[in-house]
């Protein structure tokens, strides 16, 4: 009897364990050794500076971002998208740089550091350009004055009291460069002739940039039953966000082709890292013994789980749609660096249909579809969807089938999505006892799913998909002021979901200098109907700004979730880019449970530690000798 009781108790535990799995929303793992760069509130709470303010805070963050193990490095410009005006293709979102790329150049690092400082509580900041050096850096305001911090060349000047000096002081005090009264590390390590650098600063014109950074991106994502996300600290098989223009610069092309092939620093002493990769692997169990299909499919018609997979409910046509989303940019395997047509494996869809299937892809959340091929009945097909997915943050994939009632339709489906990852964002292990934490939920503690929206303002056809109507004064070739006046963006939640909160942002043209006050750019929103808009941003451009454009991004947390939101952007003098990120309620009850695996080497021997977490909380892993971090994997098993 005791044996039966034990068996019955064990059976209940197993049954309960299996039943508790479901989709997990916004999962993340953090380490005591690594600042959490997935959100600025979490970043601000890192133990190395959570209690610091003013210079102590700015200095700690700057040194961390300059660190050999924790910092960013110089590579070149980072570009995304196909906007013909390079200014709008350049990535200046701090979260993207710290989570995806780990690299950039000065024209990105200047505004990125400005964005980091402002997002952790400094009220005023700016980036600036030094014409004679073709260089960009940052100033942040605290304790009643400006302070100069240079992330790109690891530069900082301290006065006799140990305070970071301003750009103006850097332009007028030679002694700060050649005989600094207080030393600090790092200190312009790649520019030994500090006297020459001083003279460049002294004689150069300065351009001040106001809000040059962006901020509507998210690092949230979800994992469905049968899905895992693995991140590696090192390159995996030659996969990175390659741009054809990188081939046009000989030193840059040579750098990329140096082993390990891919993006890497041109100052090796700045960092131990190159770039990392990630893989989303999704393979749901489609049988009626599992709830994976219900948990993971975006929508379906005339299909249900059966004994051997999906089966038709009635005679006739059927379809199902899966959503592919990642906050990390999707990257391909770069085969011939000079031939982008042979890039491959960014997104592989594998399927085994019983009656044939047409596969199609949407890049605009189901508004339009492109055919991607046909799978014959009875054999496993792999479709390489690189053409659509490469360089994006996701797509939708649709299968269309036809068959008889209760006949088998689809036995297997699998998606493998490769992404680029910044190694500094991955929670590390070190020798000794490592304290880690598993958490779920977005920055407001809500369980939501993100949807990124970015209309292409250079393409009238794409832009009009998202707007209530075409702006009255719009010219896509008028690059610095494409839209004059109002443009209303229509943001709608998918079926059976609602918008809990959202971010909205824009790139505006501004007046400058003594005319800066004339700028009247604006962002407002209305829930449900495009009327009675509530202002969330009105421009207040400072008189010191002498660059033609700025960005602004704002969160709006709604009192109650709604089906649709309208965001009104007003360009005065001009509106150029619109962007938004919806955070929507889940269709089905989510779970807290995930399986976390750390992979590392000690003494050249591969080891793994697997932890099953049924709720947010801490855990520990002990490494008796210095580990080489290899990967971390978060998985939600099939149910």
N, C-alpha and C positions, 0 to 999 in steps of 0.2 A: 504493500500500500504506500509506503514511504517513497519507493521508487516511482510509482505512478503519480504521486503528488508532485514529486520533483519534475517529472517529465511534463506534466500538465502545466506547471508553473513556467518551465522553460518555453513550452509552446506558446503560452500567452505572451511572454516577453518577445519572442521572435515575431509573433503576429502583430503585436503592438509596434515593434520596431519597423516592420515593413509598412504598416499603415500610416506611419508618421511622415514618410517621405512625400514631398510635393515640391513644386517650384519654389526656389529660394530667391528672394528679391534683395538686390544690392548687397551681396556678400563681400566681405573683405577680411584679410588677415593683416595684423600689424605687429611689429616687432619693437622691442625697446631700443634696438640699434638703428632704427630707420624712422625718420619723420614720415607721417602719413600725408602724402601729397595728393590724396584723392579728394580732399576738401579742405578749405582754408581754416575752418573752425578746428578741425582735427589737427592740421598742421600747427596751428597756434598753440595747441595743448601739448606739443612734444616736450618731454621732461627737461630737455636741455635749455629751454627758454620760456617755458610756460609762465614763470614768475617774473620775467624780465620786462622792462619797458624802455622807451627812449633809445639811447645809443647802445645800451647793453643788449637790447633785443635786436636792433638793426645789425650790430656787429656779429652777434652769434649766428643769425640767419645767413649773413653774407659769407662768413667763414665756412659754414656748413655747405653752402652752394658752390664754394670754391674748393671743397675738400677732394682729395685724391679718390676716396671711396664713396663719398656722398654727393659730389658735385657734378655740374654740367661741364661740357668742354666745347672748344671751338671746332667747327667743321666747315660749314658754309651756310648759305641761305636754305631755309626749310620751306618747301612749297607744297600746297595741296590744291586740288581742283584745277579747272581749265579756264579760269577767268583770263581774258587776253590782257588785262591790265595787271602787271606783276604785283602792284601794291596790294591788291586784294587776294592774291594767291599766297602771299607770304604769311606764315604762321606766327602770330604774336600773342597766342593764348598761353598764359603761364602753365595751366594744367596740362595742355598738350605737350609743351616742352619738357615738363618734369615727369610726366607719366609715360609718354610715348617715345620721345626722341632722345632726351638726355644731352642734346647738342643743338647748336645754332651758330650764328655769328653775331657781331656786335650790334648790327641793326635790329636784331631780335632780342638779344640779351638786355639791352638798355631798357626797352619797354617791359620786358618780362620781369626784371627785378623791380621796376616801378610798380607793376601789378602785384607782385608778391607782397611788397611793403604795404600798399594800400589795402590789400585784402586781409592783412593781419592786424590792421588797426591804425596805421599811420594815415592821418587825414589828408595830407597833401604830398604830392610827389610829381616828378616829371622825368622824362628822359631828354637827352640833348645830343646834338651832333657837332663834332669838331671837324670842320671842313678840311683843314690842311692835313689831317691824319686820316680822313675818311673813316671816322670812328664815332661810336655811339656809346653812351654810358648813362648813369642815373644820378638824380639828386632826390633826397627825401627830407621833408621838413619836420623837425622836432626841436624842442627847447629853444624856440624863437629864431631859428636860422636854418639855412639849407646845408646839407651834408652830402658830399660826393662819394658814391660807391661805384666801382667798376667791376662788373661781373666777368666781362669778356677777357680782360687782360690781368685779372686778379689785382686790381689797383686800389689803394686806399692811402690817404695822407693824413697823418695825425699831427696836431700841434703839441706844444710843450705840456699841456694839461692832459694829453691823451685823447682829445676830442677829434672826431672826423671833421676835416675842413670842408669848406664849400668849393665849388668850381671856381668862383671868383678868386678865392685865396690860392687855388692851384694855378691860376693864371698870373698871379702877381708875386708869389713868393718862391723864388728859386730854391731857397734852403730846404723847403719841404721835400723837394725831389732829390737833391744831391747830398744833403746832410740832415736827414729827418731827425727832429728832436726826440721823437719816440718811435721805436721800430715796431713793426708788425709783420706777421706772415699770413698769407703770401704778400709780396710787395713787387708788383710788376716783374715777374720772373723772366719774361721773354724780351724785355727791353732794357738792356744794361746801360745804355747811354741816357740816363735820366735827365741830363742837362739838355740834350737835344729834344727830348719829349716835352720838357718844360717850355722851351722856346716855341715849339709847335702850338702848345696850348695858349701861350701868351699872345701869339700873333694871329691866331685863328678866329674866324667868325664863328659864333655859336648859334645854333638853331635849337629852339626849345620846343619839345613835343608834348602836347597835352593829351592824356588818356590815349596813348598809342597802343595800348594792350587791349585784348578782347577777353570776354569772360562768360559766354553762354554755354560752353561745352560742359559735359558731365562725365564723370568716371564711373557712374552707376551702370549696372547691367543685371541680368537675371540668369539663373541656371535652371533649366527644366529637368524633369526626371529623365535620366539617361544621358545627361550632359555633363561635361567636365571642361575646366579651363586650366591649362598648364602654362606656366611662364618659366622661361629659361633666362639665365643671366648672360648667356653668350649666344652668338649667331647660330641659327639652325638651318643649314643647307642653302645659304645664299639668298635670304629673303629680307628685303628692306624696301622702303618707299623710294625707289629710284626715279629720278627725273632725267629726261633726255638732255636737258641743258647742262647737267653735271658733266657730260661727255665733252662739252665744248671747252672746258678748262683743263689743260694737260696735267697740271699738278694734282687736280682734284680727281680726275679719272685714274691717274696712277695710284693715288692714295686708296681709292675704292677697290682697285684690283689687287692691292697688297693683301696677303693672307692675314687674318681671315677675311675673305672677300666681303665687301659691304661698307657701310658707313663706319667711320672711326675717327679719332682725333688726329689733327695734324701737329699737335703738341703732345707727344706721348707722355711726357712727365706730368701733365695735368690730371690724368685719370688712369685708373686701371681698366676701364670699361671700353668696349666698342659699342655695339647695340645688342639688345636682347630680342627675343621672339616669344610669341604666345600662340597657342592652338586651342580653339574651341572645337571640341569633338562632341557631336550630338548623334546618338543612335538609339531612338526610342524603341521599346518593345510594342509592336502593333497588335498583339493578340488580345483576346478578351480576358486573359489572365493578368493583365496589367492595366493601369490607368494612365500610362505614359502618353497615349494618343490624346486623350482628353486634356491632359495637363499641358501638352506642348504645341498642339496645332493652333494656328491663328484662326482659321475657319475651315469648314468642310461642308460638303453637300453630297447626299446619297451614299455615304460611307459610314461603316461602323467596324469596330474591332471584332474579329472572328477567331476561330480556333487556330488558323495558320497565318493570321495577319488581318489586314483590312479586307472587308467584303462589301459588295454592293447591297444596298437596302432594297431598292426597286430596280426594275429594268431601266436602262437609259444612261444618260450622261452623269458623271460625278466629277468632283474636283476637291482638292485640298490645297491650302496655302500655309506655308511655314514662314515665319519671320526670322531673318538673320540680322542680329544687331550686336555690335561690339563698340565700346567706347574707345578702343584702340584701332588705329587705321589698318585696314586690310591690305596685306602686301603679298606680292607674288614671288615665286622663285625666279630670280633673274638669270636666265640661261646665257644668251648672247647679249652683252651689255649694249651693243650697238643696234640690236634688233628688238624693239619692244613687242613686236608681234609674237615672239616665241616665249614671252613671260608665261608662267604656268602655275597652277596649284594654289592660287589665292583662295579660291572656294571650290571645293569638289562636292558635288551632289551625287551620291550613289543610290541606285534604286533597282529593285527587282519587282517588276509588275507582272501580273498574270494575264492581262489583256491588252498590253501596250499602253503607253502614256506619252502625252505631249508635255514638255516642260517649258515654262516661260519665266521671265524675270522682270521684276518691277523695281525701278530706282526712285520712284516717287510715291511710295506708300500705297501702291495699288491703283493709282490714277491711270497709268498706262502700262502696257505689257509688251515685252519683246520675246519672240519665240527663240528658244535655245536648243531645240532638238527633240527627237522622238526616241523613246525606248521601246524595243520590241518585246513581245510577250515571252516570259519564261527564261530570261537571262538577265544577269546583273550588268547594269550599265553605269559607267562613271562619266558624268558631265563636268568638264572643266569650265567653270563660270568666271574665269579670271577677267575676261573681256568686260564684264559688267561690274564685278565686285572690287577689282584692284583700285586702290586709292580712295575707297569710300568707307563709310562706317556701317554699311549693311544694305540689305535689299530684302525683297520678298520673292519667294520661289513658289510657283504654282504648278501643280500636276493636274492634267485633265485626262479622264479615262472614260470608258464606255463598256457596259457589260450587263449581264443578266442578274436578276434578283438572287441574293444569297450566294452568288458565285465569288470566288476569290478575286481580289483586285490588286492588292499590293502586299508583298511579303516583307520587304526590307526597305528602309530609307536611312541614309546616313549623310551628315554634313560635316566637313572638315574645313575650318576657316582659320587661315594663318594671319597673324597680326604682328605689328612691331611694338616692342615694349622697352621702356627706359629701365636699365638695370638698377638705377638709384631708387626706383619706386617699389622694388620687390623687398619684402621683409626678410632680412638676413639672419643667419645663424653665426655665432662666434664660439670660441672655446669657452667651456663652462656651462652653466645653467642658463638657457635662453628663455625669457618670458615673452610669450606671444599671446595674442588675443584674436578671437573670432567674433565678428560683429555683422549685423545685417541692418538694413534701413538706410534711407537717404539722409541728407544733412539736416532735415527737419524731424528725423525719427519716424518717418512714414515709410510704409512698404509700398513702393510705387515702381513703375516701369518707365524708363525714359524713351522719348521719341524725338530725334533731332530733325529740325526743319530748317533748310537754308535754300530759299529760292535763288535761282541764277539770274541776277539783275542784268547780266550781259546778254541774256537770251529771252526775248519777249515771250516766246511760246512757253518756256518753263516758268517764267515769272507769273504769267497770267493763270497758271494752274492753282496758285495759292492766294491770289488777291481777289477781293470782292469785285473790283473793276480795274481796268488799266488806268494808271495815273494820267491825269490830263496833260502834264508836262513831263514827258519821259523820253529820253534819248539814250539808248545803251552805249552809243559811241562817245557820249559826252562823259568821259571817264571820271572826272573829278566832281561831277554833280549830275548824276544820271536822272534823278527825280527832283523836281521842284514841287513843293506842296505836299499833299497827303497821299499816302498809300496805306490801304487797310488789309492786313494779313488775316486770313481766316484759318484758325487753328481748331481742328475737330478731333475729338477722341475716337478711337476705333469703336466698332459695335460692342456693346456690353461693357464698356469702360467709360470712365469720366476723368476729367482733368482735375487733379488735386492741387497742383501748383505748376508754375511754369517760369522759365527765364526768357526774356526778350532782349535783344540787343541790336545795335545798328552801327554802321560806319557813316558818319556825317561829314559834310564839308562845313568849314567854319570861317568866319571872319577872323582877322588876326590883329595883334598889336592894339593900337588905340581904337580900332574898330571892332574889337572882339565882343564888346557889349551888344553889338547889333545882332549877334547870332541868336536865332529863335528856333533851334531844333527842339523836337519834342517827341516823347513816346507816351501813349495812353492806351488803356484797354477797356473793353466792355465784355461782360459775360452774357451769353445767350443771344444777344442781338447787337448789331453794330450801331448803338445809340447810347447816349449818356456816358461818354468815355471818361474814365478816371485817369488823371495824369500821374505817371510814375517817374517821369524825367522831364525836366526843362533845362536847357543848356545854360551854363554859367562859365563861359570860357574866360580864363584869366588874361589880363593884358600882356603878360610876358610870353604868351604862346605866339610863335611865328611860323607855324606849320599849318598847312591848309586843311588838315582833317583830324578827326578824333573819333573815339569809340565810346559807347556807353552800353552797359548791360545791367539788367535789374531783375530780381526775383519778385514774383507775386504769388503769395500763398492765399488761396481762396478760402472764404469762410465755409463754403460748402462746395464739394466737387460738382462740376458742370460738364455738359456734353460738348460745348464749344465756346471758344473765346475769340474775340476780334481785337487785334492790336493795331492801333493807328500810329503810323510813323509820319512825322511832319518834317520835311526837309526845307529849312530856311537858314542858310542859303541852299543847302543841298543834301540829299539822301542817296547813298550809294550801295550799301549792303544791308540786308535784313537777315536776322537769324533768330531762332527760337528753339527751346527744348521743353517739351511737354513732359510732365511727370504724372502718369495716369494710374488710376486704381486698377488692381489686378482683376481678371475675369473670375478667377477661382481662388479659394482660400490658399494662401501660401504656407510654406513650412519654414521652420528654423534650422532644419537638420541638414548637415553636410559632412562629407568625409574629406579630410585635409591630409595631404601627403607631402612631406619634405624630402627631397632627394639631395644628398651631399656626399662628398668623398672625404675620407680621412686616410692618410697614408696611401693615397691612390686607389683605395678600395671603395666602391660604391655602396652607400647605405641609404635606407629609407626609414622614415618614421611616419606612421599613419595614425591619425587621431580622428575618432568619430565624435562629432559635436552635435548634441540634440538641442542646444540653445546657445545664445551668445555667452561668451565667457572666456576666461584665460586658460592657458595650458603651458606646459614647460617641456623643453627638449634639452637634454644634456649632451654636450659634445666633449669627450675627454681630451681630444687634441684639436688643433685648429682645423676647421672644416673648409672644404672648397664647395661653396653653394652651387648646386647644379640646376634644380628646378623646385617649384612649388605647384601643387595641383589641388584645386578645389573641385569636388565632384558631388553631384546629386544622383545616387544610383537609381536604376529602374525600379519601379514599384510593382 
